[in-house]
Amino acid sequence: MPTESLTIHHATVPSASLDLPPLLTTAAFAPLTDLGFLQITGEDRVRWLNGMTTNAIAALTTSQGCYTFFLNAQGRIQADATAWLLPDSILLETTRTQIPTLIAHFDHFIIMDDVELTPLPPKTGILLVGPTAAQILHHAGFTLPAANSLHSDQTTTIQSTHSPLVPRFELWPHNGDAAALAARLAQAGATPTTPEALTQLRLLEGTPLYGTDIRDRDLPQETSQTHALHFAKGCYLGQEIVERIRSRGNVHRTLSGFTLSGPIPTLPAPLFTPDTPEKPFGEITSAATITLPTGPITLALGIIRREPLETSVPIHYAQGTATPVKLPYQL
């Protein structure tokens, strides 16, 4: 279904589609306008940040990146980000709205450390996603970075980021001309896509969004994002709670995927059993109707107590039934 032309900095590329298939069969691109960067410099930056986060910053080599959580002393997630190790700094990439939260959180823990935090000016990049994304980059004349790494040439920084289903690259033009970069990718064979299609892909992947599917009351293991955790890195803020959960073997709540039998509810939507409609034991936090080759499905993410998942009792929401499904979704 065609929509209006995709606009990037007042320049246009061919019209985008709300449909998902290009993201699963070829490659598609979209502007990145909601991400921000926090630059961390100073002699103590690696040691200090390694003690603030759930992943192993100290184990990264130059140009590598990792997805990570930042916790409070009670082990609750305060923010998430991807950390990129550069020769003279660390870049934290997250949503722009989380940058002030991270700075406020960090400021409490910079005491005698040689660490400086600098939020970088907002910029627009391009997201390229799909099975043929690497071929598109090659045809467009770019050098591909290794997995979970970045490569920077004279014009563009390209980041290969975590993606459970299909390859995913972020491209950041040094001159800020995202429109020219989009046109270059289109000429190489990529097609524009939309936020709606990217949300559908996110649900198929089972990738939660901080502030929507993950909130500051959640514990790391409740999110099912094991690639954000490193259990042999040493001490960090909130580690005692994370380690206690690991030693006990499970959590009481977990992120799960669901297929919905009815319409998409107003979100977040409580989940309950027929016997206890007055006692929600979870909630749907994201949902979309997705047209797949096998037919349309309504797919959702949500946090739910483990008992209903383990006992297979019917799970309901106000407009229908929510059937648990393993994610990433098997296409």
MARSESE-483989 format. One record per residue (C-alpha): residue number from 0; residue in one letter; x, z, y. Coordinates in nm, 3 decimals. Example, Ala and Ser with C-alpha at 12.3 -4.5 7.8 and 13.67 -1.06 7.14 Angstrom:
% MARSESE-483989
NODE  nr rest       x       z       y
NODE   0    A   1.230   0.780  -0.450
NODE   1    S   1.367   0.714  -0.106
END
This chain:
% MARSESE-483989
NODE  nr rest       x       z       y
NODE   0    M   0.000   0.000   0.000
NODE   1    P   0.184  -0.109   0.317
NODE   2    T   0.222   0.118   0.615
NODE   3    E   0.360   0.069   0.962
NODE   4    S   0.722  -0.041   0.991
NODE   5    L   0.976   0.234   0.941
NODE   6    T   1.112   0.335   1.281
NODE   7    I   1.465   0.469   1.326
NODE   8    H   1.588   0.527   1.683
NODE   9    H   1.346   0.263   1.815
NODE  10    A   1.477  -0.005   1.577
NODE  11    T   1.279  -0.129   1.280
NODE  12    V   1.338  -0.233   0.922
NODE  13    P   1.084  -0.402   0.690
NODE  14    S   0.759  -0.217   0.633
NODE  15    A   0.770   0.077   0.395
NODE  16    S   0.544   0.157   0.102
NODE  17    L   0.377   0.480   0.001
NODE  18    D   0.425   0.381  -0.363
NODE  19    L   0.683   0.556  -0.578
NODE  20    P   0.810   0.277  -0.814
NODE  21    P   1.110   0.154  -0.606
NODE  22    L   1.252   0.505  -0.624
NODE  23    L   1.233   0.495  -1.005
NODE  24    T   1.321   0.131  -1.075
NODE  25    T   1.549  -0.003  -0.799
NODE  26    A   1.656   0.175  -0.478
NODE  27    A   1.483   0.278  -0.158
NODE  28    F   1.589   0.440   0.169
NODE  29    A   1.442   0.658   0.440
NODE  30    P   1.567   0.827   0.759
NODE  31    L   1.708   1.180   0.740
NODE  32    T   1.585   1.357   1.052
NODE  33    D   1.520   1.716   0.944
NODE  34    L   1.867   1.820   0.822
NODE  35    G   2.123   2.017   1.019
NODE  36    F   2.484   2.124   0.978
NODE  37    L   2.655   2.456   1.039
NODE  38    Q   3.033   2.428   1.065
NODE  39    I   3.240   2.724   0.944
NODE  40    T   3.602   2.743   1.056
NODE  41    G   3.877   3.006   1.058
NODE  42    E   4.148   3.115   0.817
NODE  43    D   3.913   3.339   0.617
NODE  44    R   3.628   3.088   0.585
NODE  45    V   3.657   3.018   0.210
NODE  46    R   3.704   3.378   0.100
NODE  47    W   3.435   3.502   0.337
NODE  48    L   3.171   3.242   0.246
NODE  49    N   3.245   3.285  -0.125
NODE  50    G   3.139   3.648  -0.081
NODE  51    M   2.814   3.549   0.090
NODE  52    T   2.667   3.300  -0.154
NODE  53    T   2.559   3.253  -0.516
NODE  54    N   2.782   2.955  -0.596
NODE  55    A   3.160   2.927  -0.628
NODE  56    I   3.282   2.807  -0.288
NODE  57    A   3.638   2.907  -0.378
NODE  58    A   3.631   2.672  -0.679
NODE  59    L   3.554   2.361  -0.471
NODE  60    T   3.823   2.105  -0.401
NODE  61    T   3.838   1.911  -0.075
NODE  62    S   3.536   1.677  -0.034
NODE  63    Q   3.336   1.852  -0.307
NODE  64    G   2.997   2.013  -0.246
NODE  65    C   2.760   2.251  -0.421
NODE  66    Y   2.403   2.370  -0.376
NODE  67    T   2.375   2.743  -0.317
NODE  68    F   2.152   3.033  -0.214
NODE  69    F   2.216   3.306   0.042
NODE  70    L   2.073   3.645  -0.053
NODE  71    N   2.011   3.982   0.104
NODE  72    A   2.128   4.305  -0.059
NODE  73    Q   1.808   4.316  -0.266
NODE  74    G   1.885   3.974  -0.415
NODE  75    R   1.605   3.793  -0.226
NODE  76    I   1.674   3.437  -0.112
NODE  77    Q   1.721   3.418   0.266
NODE  78    A   1.815   3.048   0.283
NODE  79    D   1.951   2.760   0.078
NODE  80    A   2.211   2.495   0.164
NODE  81    T   2.465   2.253   0.029
NODE  82    A   2.822   2.358   0.111
NODE  83    W   3.081   2.082   0.165
NODE  84    L   3.449   2.174   0.162
NODE  85    L   3.649   1.978   0.419
NODE  86    P   4.024   2.002   0.493
NODE  87    D   3.981   2.233   0.792
NODE  88    S   3.623   2.363   0.766
NODE  89    I   3.316   2.413   0.549
NODE  90    L   2.993   2.233   0.637
NODE  91    L   2.665   2.394   0.539
NODE  92    E   2.387   2.136   0.519
NODE  93    T   2.031   2.260   0.524
NODE  94    T   1.704   2.202   0.706
NODE  95    R   1.738   2.234   1.082
NODE  96    T   1.491   2.521   1.089
NODE  97    Q   1.719   2.728   0.864
NODE  98    I   2.028   2.702   1.087
NODE  99    P   1.926   2.989   1.323
NODE 100    T   1.829   3.199   1.020
NODE 101    L   2.169   3.146   0.861
NODE 102    I   2.356   3.229   1.181
NODE 103    A   2.158   3.550   1.229
NODE 104    H   2.213   3.643   0.863
NODE 105    F   2.587   3.571   0.876
NODE 106    D   2.647   3.752   1.205
NODE 107    H   2.579   4.086   1.034
NODE 108    F   2.868   4.030   0.793
NODE 109    I   3.148   3.889   1.010
NODE 110    I   3.345   4.201   1.094
NODE 111    M   3.725   4.167   1.087
NODE 112    D   3.716   3.817   0.937
NODE 113    D   3.867   3.510   1.101
NODE 114    V   3.545   3.309   1.079
NODE 115    E   3.364   3.106   1.343
NODE 116    L   3.014   2.955   1.312
NODE 117    T   2.930   2.639   1.506
NODE 118    P   2.593   2.461   1.476
NODE 119    L   2.651   2.087   1.509
NODE 120    P   2.432   1.862   1.729
NODE 121    P   2.129   1.709   1.551
NODE 122    K   2.184   1.363   1.405
NODE 123    T   1.998   1.105   1.197
NODE 124    G   2.121   0.977   0.864
NODE 125    I   1.986   0.762   0.583
NODE 126    L   1.882   0.875   0.236
NODE 127    L   1.930   0.617  -0.041
NODE 128    V   1.766   0.696  -0.376
NODE 129    G   1.710   0.510  -0.702
NODE 130    P   1.867   0.383  -1.025
NODE 131    T   2.043   0.095  -0.847
NODE 132    A   2.155   0.296  -0.543
NODE 133    A   2.523   0.278  -0.644
NODE 134    Q   2.501  -0.101  -0.678
NODE 135    I   2.334  -0.125  -0.336
NODE 136    L   2.617   0.074  -0.178
NODE 137    H   2.874  -0.150  -0.346
NODE 138    H   2.696  -0.465  -0.228
NODE 139    A   2.682  -0.321   0.124
NODE 140    G   3.061  -0.275   0.120
NODE 141    F   3.079   0.104   0.085
NODE 142    T   3.311   0.311  -0.133
NODE 143    L   3.116   0.538  -0.369
NODE 144    P   3.194   0.910  -0.370
NODE 145    A   3.228   1.099  -0.696
NODE 146    A   2.932   1.308  -0.813
NODE 147    N   2.860   1.603  -0.582
NODE 148    S   3.131   1.483  -0.345
NODE 149    L   3.160   1.299  -0.017
NODE 150    H   3.364   1.002   0.101
NODE 151    S   3.428   0.923   0.465
NODE 152    D   3.565   0.600   0.608
NODE 153    Q   3.600   0.488   0.969
NODE 154    T   3.226   0.429   1.014
NODE 155    T   3.024   0.637   0.766
NODE 156    T   3.026   0.956   0.562
NODE 157    I   2.853   0.916   0.225
NODE 158    Q   2.750   1.221   0.023
NODE 159    S   2.652   1.210  -0.344
NODE 160    T   2.404   1.496  -0.387
NODE 161    H   2.238   1.671  -0.679
NODE 162    S   1.949   1.472  -0.825
NODE 163    P   1.778   1.550  -1.158
NODE 164    L   1.618   1.205  -1.210
NODE 165    V   1.786   0.921  -1.019
NODE 166    P   2.106   0.883  -0.810
NODE 167    R   2.081   1.011  -0.454
NODE 168    F   2.314   0.944  -0.161
NODE 169    E   2.309   1.056   0.201
NODE 170    L   2.472   0.827   0.458
NODE 171    W   2.573   0.958   0.801
NODE 172    P   2.692   0.694   1.052
NODE 173    H   2.968   0.821   1.280
NODE 174    N   2.831   0.628   1.579
NODE 175    G   2.477   0.761   1.526
NODE 176    D   2.332   0.412   1.469
NODE 177    A   2.108   0.484   1.170
NODE 178    A   1.901   0.172   1.240
NODE 179    A   2.200  -0.058   1.184
NODE 180    L   2.283   0.132   0.866
NODE 181    A   1.925   0.092   0.740
NODE 182    A   1.938  -0.281   0.810
NODE 183    R   2.266  -0.306   0.619
NODE 184    L   2.111  -0.139   0.314
NODE 185    A   1.802  -0.360   0.337
NODE 186    Q   2.023  -0.668   0.344
NODE 187    A   2.195  -0.539   0.028
NODE 188    G   1.860  -0.517  -0.152
NODE 189    A   1.718  -0.169  -0.084
NODE 190    T   1.360  -0.125   0.034
NODE 191    P   1.220   0.132   0.281
NODE 192    T   1.023   0.426   0.148
NODE 193    T   0.812   0.702   0.299
NODE 194    P   0.804   1.084   0.310
NODE 195    E   0.501   1.070   0.079
NODE 196    A   0.696   0.881  -0.189
NODE 197    L   0.994   1.116  -0.152
NODE 198    T   0.763   1.415  -0.199
NODE 199    Q   0.632   1.255  -0.518
NODE 200    L   0.988   1.212  -0.644
NODE 201    R   1.069   1.573  -0.553
NODE 202    L   0.778   1.693  -0.765
NODE 203    L   0.879   1.475  -1.059
NODE 204    E   1.229   1.625  -1.034
NODE 205    G   1.098   1.979  -1.009
NODE 206    T   1.299   2.039  -0.691
NODE 207    P   1.156   2.324  -0.482
NODE 208    L   1.154   2.317  -0.102
NODE 209    Y   1.267   2.629   0.082
NODE 210    G   0.988   2.768   0.297
NODE 211    T   0.724   2.605   0.076
NODE 212    D   0.807   2.660  -0.292
NODE 213    I   1.088   2.914  -0.234
NODE 214    R   1.042   3.202   0.008
NODE 215    D   1.237   3.507   0.115
NODE 216    R   1.061   3.725  -0.142
NODE 217    D   1.192   3.518  -0.436
NODE 218    L   1.489   3.593  -0.661
NODE 219    P   1.735   3.315  -0.757
NODE 220    Q   1.646   3.300  -1.127
NODE 221    E   1.277   3.271  -1.041
NODE 222    T   1.343   2.927  -0.890
NODE 223    S   1.483   2.763  -1.209
NODE 224    Q   1.765   2.616  -0.996
NODE 225    T   2.052   2.721  -1.223
NODE 226    H   2.292   2.476  -1.052
NODE 227    A   2.286   2.709  -0.750
NODE 228    L   2.430   3.001  -0.949
NODE 229    H   2.780   3.082  -1.074
NODE 230    F   2.810   3.390  -1.295
NODE 231    A   3.190   3.418  -1.312
NODE 232    K   3.288   3.386  -0.944
NODE 233    G   3.321   3.751  -0.854
NODE 234    C   3.135   3.971  -0.606
NODE 235    Y   2.894   3.844  -0.342
NODE 236    L   2.600   3.978  -0.144
NODE 237    G   2.306   4.034  -0.381
NODE 238    Q   2.514   3.979  -0.696
NODE 239    E   2.418   4.311  -0.853
NODE 240    I   2.053   4.206  -0.875
NODE 241    V   2.136   3.856  -1.003
NODE 242    E   2.365   3.999  -1.273
NODE 243    R   2.107   4.258  -1.375
NODE 244    I   1.849   3.983  -1.425
NODE 245    R   2.098   3.777  -1.626
NODE 246    S   2.185   4.070  -1.853
NODE 247    R   1.817   4.139  -1.921
NODE 248    G   1.759   3.775  -2.008
NODE 249    N   1.454   3.681  -1.799
NODE 250    V   1.244   3.733  -1.488
NODE 251    H   0.876   3.818  -1.456
NODE 252    R   0.798   3.513  -1.240
NODE 253    T   0.923   3.156  -1.258
NODE 254    L   0.888   2.818  -1.090
NODE 255    S   0.682   2.582  -1.304
NODE 256    G   0.537   2.234  -1.293
NODE 257    F   0.167   2.169  -1.349
NODE 258    T  -0.063   1.875  -1.394
NODE 259    L  -0.393   1.932  -1.215
NODE 260    S  -0.730   1.822  -1.354
NODE 261    G  -0.907   1.829  -1.021
NODE 262    P  -0.840   1.748  -0.656
NODE 263    I  -0.542   1.884  -0.468
NODE 264    P  -0.639   2.223  -0.321
NODE 265    T  -0.550   2.369   0.014
NODE 266    L  -0.198   2.503  -0.035
NODE 267    P  -0.084   2.757  -0.130
NODE 268    A  -0.362   2.790  -0.389
NODE 269    P  -0.399   3.093  -0.620
NODE 270    L  -0.378   3.054  -0.998
NODE 271    F  -0.585   3.272  -1.230
NODE 272    T  -0.734   3.290  -1.580
NODE 273    P  -1.109   3.257  -1.650
NODE 274    D  -1.121   3.626  -1.746
NODE 275    T  -0.954   3.752  -1.429
NODE 276    P  -1.050   3.524  -1.137
NODE 277    E  -1.011   3.815  -0.897
NODE 278    K  -0.646   3.874  -0.996
NODE 279    P  -0.420   3.575  -0.914
NODE 280    F  -0.097   3.572  -1.116
NODE 281    G   0.064   3.281  -0.935
NODE 282    E   0.009   3.004  -0.685
NODE 283    I   0.041   2.630  -0.641
NODE 284    T   0.279   2.557  -0.353
NODE 285    S   0.328   2.176  -0.357
NODE 286    A   0.116   1.896  -0.506
NODE 287    A   0.068   1.518  -0.491
NODE 288    T  -0.113   1.245  -0.680
NODE 289    I   0.144   1.006  -0.828
NODE 290    T   0.084   0.657  -0.969
NODE 291    L   0.309   0.608  -1.272
NODE 292    P   0.326   0.307  -1.509
NODE 293    T   0.121   0.513  -1.755
NODE 294    G  -0.144   0.588  -1.492
NODE 295    P  -0.203   0.832  -1.206
NODE 296    I  -0.133   1.204  -1.238
NODE 297    T  -0.169   1.494  -0.998
NODE 298    L   0.152   1.695  -1.023
NODE 299    A   0.220   2.034  -0.869
NODE 300    L   0.487   2.301  -0.834
NODE 301    G   0.422   2.671  -0.815
NODE 302    I   0.545   3.021  -0.891
NODE 303    I   0.368   3.193  -1.180
NODE 304    R   0.408   3.503  -1.392
NODE 305    R   0.564   3.431  -1.730
NODE 306    E   0.287   3.587  -1.943
NODE 307    P   0.033   3.303  -1.905
NODE 308    L   0.304   3.047  -1.982
NODE 309    E   0.413   3.230  -2.296
NODE 310    T   0.061   3.304  -2.429
NODE 311    S  -0.086   2.959  -2.350
NODE 312    V  -0.400   3.103  -2.189
NODE 313    P  -0.595   2.855  -1.973
NODE 314    I  -0.470   2.849  -1.614
NODE 315    H  -0.719   2.764  -1.342
NODE 316    Y  -0.730   2.708  -0.969
NODE 317    A  -1.045   2.684  -0.759
NODE 318    Q  -1.097   2.309  -0.814
NODE 319    G  -0.983   2.268  -1.176
NODE 320    T  -0.730   2.344  -1.447
NODE 321    A  -0.353   2.364  -1.404
NODE 322    T  -0.166   2.267  -1.721
NODE 323    P   0.201   2.372  -1.731
NODE 324    V   0.443   2.081  -1.773
NODE 325    K   0.821   2.071  -1.814
NODE 326    L   1.020   1.932  -1.523
NODE 327    P   1.192   1.699  -1.457
NODE 328    Y   0.883   1.505  -1.564
NODE 329    Q   0.936   1.283  -1.868
NODE 330    L   0.852   0.932  -1.747
END
